[in-house]
Amino acid sequence: MLLRISLILAILAGLGVIGVSQFMLRPQIEEIRTTRDHNKTEWDKTTANLKKTNTVLRTTLEKLAKTETDLGETKTQLAATTSKFELEQKRANGLQENVNKLTTDLTAAKNELFAYTATTLKPEDIKGLVATVKSSQAAIEGLKEENRLMANQVRKLTNQVFQLTSKEIDPPVPQEVRGKVLVVDPKWDFLVLDVGAKIGVPDRGVLLVSRQGELVAKVRVTSVQDNRSIANIMPGWKLGEVMEGDLVLY
């Protein structure tokens, strides 16, 4: 009987200890659960941010690859234009030498004609000299015209070389230029505008894109037609998403 009573008392004591332990440990257990849930939430946020960063990095690498490709094409175009410019310059110099030589020949022919007119030469001899002078004059005029055309070509090529190498000076744009965005390619920041060369939009000109009085982006024209132009958003100047119908102005 005494053993049974002792056993019952031991069981009751054990239940009391368990109850007290549960009462004392419950706050710690709750704190551990809260910490666990918080850590999982932070882990999920960190994982999402990492995925977003990887996406931005991949996009940046793609843009960098395209920029490197465009730079290579520009260098190739510049080399070709420079080579053509040098060739045209040499040709123009050669034409100038021919003009100088023919001018000297014409002067000599005039002197000879004057000398012959003071002699007793036959008319047919003088006619031959006159024909020679006229032929030389025609040849000189032809070479002068060709030289003028070559000079224009050299100036054009010089402007092309300047446009390919200049990075600092933007061509002037008339203040009255005002139009709208017709087409937007958000992937490549590519725009089609309804303004062109007829109202003075220049190649490589810089325009502003506005919506409800707020600046959205700054663009540079890359190709100009009479009533249309193509432009790209300038790096660092995309302040918002450009939309069709946005106002374009200088």
C-alpha positions as CSV (number, residue, x, y, z in Angstrom):
1,M,0.0,0.0,0.0
2,L,2.8,2.4,0.9
3,L,4.5,1.5,-2.4
4,R,1.4,2.4,-4.4
5,I,1.0,5.7,-2.6
6,S,4.7,6.5,-3.3
7,L,4.2,5.7,-7.0
8,I,1.1,7.9,-7.2
9,L,3.0,10.7,-5.5
10,A,5.9,10.3,-8.0
11,I,3.6,10.4,-10.9
12,L,1.9,13.5,-9.6
13,A,5.3,15.1,-9.0
14,G,6.4,14.3,-12.6
15,L,3.2,15.8,-14.0
16,G,3.8,18.9,-12.0
17,V,7.3,19.2,-13.3
18,I,6.1,18.7,-16.9
19,G,3.4,21.4,-16.4
20,V,5.9,23.9,-14.9
21,S,8.4,23.1,-17.7
22,Q,5.7,23.7,-20.4
23,F,4.7,27.0,-18.7
24,M,8.3,28.2,-18.5
25,L,9.4,27.0,-21.9
26,R,6.4,28.2,-23.9
27,P,7.6,31.8,-24.4
28,Q,11.0,30.5,-25.6
29,I,9.4,28.1,-28.0
30,E,7.1,30.9,-29.3
31,E,10.2,33.2,-29.8
32,I,12.0,30.4,-31.7
33,R,9.0,30.0,-34.0
34,T,8.8,33.7,-34.6
35,T,12.5,33.9,-35.3
36,R,12.2,31.0,-37.7
37,D,9.3,32.6,-39.6
38,H,11.1,36.0,-39.8
39,N,14.3,34.3,-41.1
40,K,12.2,32.4,-43.8
41,T,10.6,35.7,-44.9
42,E,14.0,37.4,-45.1
43,W,15.3,34.4,-47.1
44,D,12.4,34.6,-49.5
45,K,13.0,38.4,-50.0
46,T,16.8,37.9,-50.5
47,T,16.1,35.1,-53.1
48,A,13.7,37.4,-55.0
49,N,16.2,40.3,-55.0
50,L,18.9,37.9,-56.2
51,K,16.7,36.8,-59.1
52,K,15.9,40.4,-60.0
53,T,19.6,41.4,-59.8
54,N,20.4,38.5,-62.1
55,T,17.8,39.6,-64.6
56,V,19.1,43.2,-64.6
57,L,22.7,41.9,-65.0
58,R,21.7,39.7,-67.9
59,T,19.9,42.7,-69.6
60,T,22.9,44.9,-69.0
61,L,25.3,42.4,-70.5
62,E,23.0,42.1,-73.6
63,K,23.0,45.9,-73.9
64,L,26.8,46.0,-73.5
65,A,27.2,43.4,-76.2
66,K,25.0,45.4,-78.6
67,T,27.0,48.6,-77.8
68,E,30.2,46.8,-78.5
69,T,28.8,45.6,-81.8
70,D,27.6,49.1,-82.8
71,L,31.0,50.5,-81.9
72,G,32.7,48.0,-84.1
73,E,30.4,48.8,-87.0
74,T,31.0,52.6,-86.4
75,K,34.8,52.0,-86.5
76,T,34.4,50.0,-89.7
77,Q,32.3,52.8,-91.3
78,L,34.7,55.4,-90.1
79,A,37.7,53.5,-91.6
80,A,35.9,53.1,-94.9
81,T,34.8,56.8,-95.0
82,T,38.3,57.9,-94.1
83,S,39.8,55.8,-96.9
84,K,37.3,57.1,-99.4
85,F,38.1,60.7,-98.2
86,E,41.8,60.2,-98.7
87,L,41.3,58.7,-102.2
88,E,39.0,61.6,-103.2
89,Q,41.5,64.1,-101.8
90,K,44.3,62.5,-103.9
91,R,42.1,62.6,-107.0
92,A,41.2,66.3,-106.3
93,N,44.9,67.1,-105.9
94,G,45.7,65.4,-109.2
95,L,42.9,67.3,-111.0
96,Q,44.3,70.6,-109.6
97,E,47.7,69.7,-111.0
98,N,46.1,69.0,-114.4
99,V,44.3,72.4,-114.3
100,N,47.6,74.1,-113.5
101,K,49.4,72.3,-116.3
102,L,46.7,73.1,-118.8
103,T,46.7,76.7,-117.7
104,T,50.4,76.9,-118.3
105,D,49.9,75.2,-121.7
106,L,47.1,77.7,-122.6
107,T,49.4,80.6,-121.6
108,A,52.2,79.2,-123.8
109,A,49.7,78.7,-126.7
110,K,48.5,82.3,-126.4
111,N,52.0,83.5,-126.4
112,E,52.8,81.4,-129.5
113,L,49.6,82.7,-131.2
114,F,50.6,86.3,-130.5
115,A,54.1,85.6,-131.8
116,Y,52.7,84.0,-134.9
117,T,50.3,86.8,-135.6
118,A,53.3,89.1,-135.8
119,T,54.8,87.0,-138.6
120,T,53.8,86.2,-142.1
121,L,52.3,82.8,-141.3
122,K,49.5,81.5,-143.5
123,P,45.9,81.8,-142.3
124,E,45.5,78.0,-142.0
125,D,48.5,77.9,-139.6
126,I,46.9,80.5,-137.4
127,K,43.5,78.7,-137.6
128,G,45.2,75.6,-136.3
129,L,46.7,77.5,-133.4
130,V,43.4,79.1,-132.6
131,A,41.7,75.7,-132.6
132,T,44.4,74.4,-130.3
133,V,43.9,77.2,-127.9
134,K,40.1,76.7,-127.9
135,S,40.5,73.0,-127.3
136,S,42.8,73.7,-124.4
137,Q,40.4,76.2,-122.9
138,A,37.5,73.7,-123.2
139,A,39.7,71.0,-121.5
140,I,40.6,73.5,-118.7
141,E,36.9,74.4,-118.1
142,G,36.0,70.7,-118.0
143,L,38.8,70.0,-115.5
144,K,37.7,73.0,-113.4
145,E,34.2,71.7,-113.3
146,E,35.4,68.2,-112.3
147,N,37.7,69.8,-109.7
148,R,34.7,71.7,-108.3
149,L,32.7,68.5,-108.1
150,M,35.6,66.7,-106.4
151,A,36.0,69.6,-103.9
152,N,32.3,69.2,-103.0
153,Q,32.8,65.5,-102.6
154,V,35.8,66.1,-100.3
155,R,33.8,68.6,-98.2
156,K,31.0,66.0,-97.9
157,L,33.4,63.3,-96.8
158,T,35.0,65.7,-94.4
159,N,31.5,66.3,-92.8
160,Q,30.9,62.6,-92.6
161,V,34.3,62.0,-90.9
162,F,33.4,64.9,-88.5
163,Q,30.0,63.4,-87.7
164,L,31.6,60.0,-87.0
165,T,34.3,61.3,-84.8
166,S,32.6,64.3,-83.1
167,K,31.0,63.5,-79.7
168,E,30.7,66.9,-78.2
169,I,28.7,69.3,-80.4
170,D,25.0,68.6,-81.1
171,P,23.7,70.1,-84.4
172,P,21.2,73.0,-83.9
173,V,17.5,72.2,-84.0
174,P,14.9,74.9,-84.9
175,Q,12.9,76.0,-81.8
176,E,9.6,75.6,-83.7
177,V,10.1,71.8,-84.1
178,R,7.1,70.1,-82.4
179,G,5.6,66.7,-83.1
180,K,4.5,63.4,-81.7
181,V,5.8,59.9,-81.1
182,L,4.3,57.5,-83.6
183,V,6.0,54.2,-82.7
184,V,7.8,53.0,-79.6
185,D,10.0,49.9,-79.2
186,P,10.6,49.7,-75.4
187,K,13.0,46.8,-75.7
188,W,15.6,48.8,-77.7
189,D,14.5,52.4,-76.8
190,F,13.7,52.9,-80.5
191,L,11.2,55.7,-81.6
192,V,9.6,56.8,-84.8
193,L,8.6,60.5,-84.9
194,D,6.2,62.5,-87.2
195,V,8.7,65.3,-87.8
196,G,11.5,65.4,-90.3
197,A,13.8,67.4,-92.6
198,K,11.0,69.6,-94.0
199,I,10.8,71.5,-90.7
200,G,14.5,71.4,-90.1
201,V,15.1,68.3,-88.0
202,P,18.9,67.5,-88.5
203,D,20.6,64.2,-88.4
204,R,21.9,63.5,-84.8
205,G,19.8,66.3,-83.5
206,V,18.6,66.1,-79.8
207,L,14.9,66.4,-78.9
208,L,12.9,66.2,-75.7
209,V,9.9,63.9,-75.1
210,S,7.2,65.3,-72.8
211,R,3.9,64.2,-71.4
212,Q,1.5,66.7,-69.7
213,G,4.3,69.1,-69.1
214,E,6.7,66.6,-67.6
215,L,10.0,65.5,-69.2
216,V,9.9,61.8,-70.0
217,A,13.1,61.3,-72.0
218,K,15.8,62.9,-74.2
219,V,16.4,61.3,-77.6
220,R,18.9,61.6,-80.5
221,V,17.8,61.4,-84.1
222,T,19.6,58.7,-86.0
223,S,17.8,58.9,-89.4
224,V,15.8,61.7,-91.1
225,Q,13.3,61.7,-93.9
226,D,11.1,64.6,-95.2
227,N,8.2,64.0,-92.7
228,R,9.6,61.2,-90.5
229,S,12.6,60.6,-88.3
230,I,14.0,57.7,-86.3
231,A,15.5,58.3,-82.8
232,N,17.0,56.5,-79.8
233,I,16.6,57.4,-76.2
234,M,19.9,58.8,-74.9
235,P,21.6,56.8,-72.1
236,G,20.8,58.2,-68.7
237,W,17.9,60.3,-70.0
238,K,15.0,57.8,-69.7
239,L,13.0,59.3,-66.9
240,G,9.8,57.3,-67.6
241,E,8.3,55.0,-70.2
242,V,7.8,56.7,-73.6
243,M,4.3,56.2,-75.1
244,E,2.8,56.7,-78.5
245,G,1.3,60.1,-78.7
246,D,3.9,61.8,-76.4
247,L,4.9,65.3,-77.4
248,V,8.3,65.8,-79.1
249,L,9.9,69.3,-79.1
250,Y,13.2,71.0,-79.0
